[in-house]
């Protein structure tokens, strides 16, 4: 039985997916997002429309390192 689930407190992939929508809806490219989970965090978001990229900035910690052989 798991007593705690270890999950990403701030989901960058969700913010990347939602940023183009909110950018179009609100007419701006820069946002500050608050992930309101127990271990939440603040993310500075910029939509680079020219290069079709979403840039995220915030605090992070390394929880795992590894190597992937393809």
C-alpha positions as CSV (number, residue, x, y, z in Angstrom):
1,X,0.0,0.0,0.0
2,X,1.3,3.4,-1.0
3,X,1.1,6.1,1.7
4,X,2.4,8.9,-0.5
5,X,2.3,9.4,-4.2
6,X,5.4,11.2,-5.6
7,X,4.2,13.3,-8.5
8,X,5.4,16.4,-10.2
9,X,4.0,19.3,-8.2
10,X,4.1,21.7,-11.2
11,X,3.2,20.1,-14.5
12,X,5.3,21.8,-17.2
13,X,3.7,19.8,-20.0
14,X,0.2,21.0,-19.0
15,X,1.4,24.6,-19.0
16,X,3.0,24.2,-22.4
17,X,-0.2,22.8,-23.8
18,X,-2.4,25.5,-22.3
19,X,-0.2,28.5,-23.0
20,X,-1.1,28.9,-26.8
21,X,-4.8,28.8,-25.9
22,X,-4.6,31.4,-23.2
23,X,-2.3,33.6,-25.3
24,X,-4.8,33.8,-28.0
25,X,-7.7,34.3,-25.6
26,X,-6.0,37.0,-23.6
27,X,-3.9,38.6,-26.4
28,X,-0.6,38.3,-24.6
29,X,2.5,36.1,-24.6
30,X,3.8,36.4,-21.0
31,X,2.2,34.8,-18.0
32,X,2.9,34.0,-14.3
33,X,1.2,30.7,-13.3
34,X,0.6,29.4,-9.8
35,X,0.4,25.6,-9.5
36,X,-1.9,25.4,-6.5
37,X,-1.1,21.9,-5.3
38,X,0.2,21.1,-1.8
39,X,3.8,21.3,-3.1
40,X,3.0,23.9,-5.8
41,X,5.1,26.5,-7.4
42,X,5.3,29.6,-9.5
43,X,6.1,29.4,-13.2
44,X,7.1,32.3,-15.5
45,X,5.8,31.5,-19.0
46,X,6.6,33.0,-22.3
47,X,5.1,32.1,-25.7
48,X,7.6,32.5,-28.5
49,X,5.2,32.7,-31.4
50,X,7.9,33.1,-34.1
51,X,9.7,29.8,-33.1
52,X,6.5,28.1,-31.9
53,X,8.0,27.4,-28.4
54,X,6.8,27.8,-24.9
55,X,9.5,28.8,-22.4
56,X,9.1,28.0,-18.8
57,X,11.2,29.4,-15.9
58,X,11.0,28.6,-12.2
59,X,12.7,26.8,-9.3
60,X,13.5,23.1,-9.7
61,X,15.3,20.3,-8.0
62,X,17.0,17.2,-9.4
63,X,15.2,14.1,-8.2
64,X,16.7,11.6,-10.5
65,X,19.6,11.3,-13.0
66,X,20.2,8.6,-15.6
67,X,21.3,7.6,-19.0
68,X,19.2,6.4,-21.9
69,X,20.8,4.3,-24.6
70,X,18.9,4.3,-27.9
